[in-house]
């Protein structure tokens, strides 16, 4: 397992190590603005199957972390006006939005779900990393199915020795995770209340019905 300090992820040698790992279908753990994420190259079915095995979870699709609105748009289809009118201004932020996927996204990557969950974490250097690598990242909590998420990199390394690379951002504060919002329905619906859910609720309070 390669361990890289979060503060140094864009240093040339470290960036190359992360990029090489992702392009080789390696599994990484990385800090977000809520929890540590377990992930890798979203476009790799082999990577997704590795994460299924690590989490002992095989039935549900994983969210995706992107580095920009343009990358988000490339993965989606038929974005509703309310996203551009209201919701995009909450990004980057502690939210996962459910969209209709771009038909070019292989259904197997979404486990045949009709929706794709996308995050734009509010951590500038992480967004730069994703943009520079030009790959959306699988983003799911670091835990075995049914267990609480791990937010201590030392525990993550100890309990997930199978990881190929760990980006060490230190111990993160407790978090309920991202707020999940379904924008494939109108009005958009808060599916899971997580961090900053009140912000979404306020924005959607007078949404057209």
Secondary structure, 3 states (H helix, E strand, C coil): CEEEEHHHCCCHHHHHHHHHHHHCCCCEEEECCCCEEEECECCCHHHHHHHHHHHCCCCCCCEEECCCHHHHHHHECCCCHHHHHCHHHHCCCCEEEEECECCCCCHHHHCCCCCEEEECCCCHHHHHHHHHHCCCEEEEECCCCCCCCCCCHHHHHHHCCCCCEEEECCCCCCCCCEEEEECCCCCCEEEECCECHHHHHHHHCCCCC
